[in-house]
Amino acid sequence: MATIKVRENGPLLVEGDDVTVVDWNGDAYPLAKRPFALCRCGQSGNRPFCDGTHKTIGCKASAAA
């Protein structure tokens, strides 16, 4: 089972071993570690994964559960 945690003003933290991230062509991204974080600010140099850029740009996310 996978769990996705919405981090305040940060990325989506994805936990679980049964997760595959695929692009629009259906090609899987290699996952170097678990858990992993998906970018929400759109400014990561490693999209779709988070590289911490949200901290330096002052990202203010509007979504909460």
Beta strands, then each sheet from edge to edge (+ up, - down):
strand 1: 3-6
strand 2: 12-15
strand 3: 36-38
sheet 1: 1+ 2- 3+
end
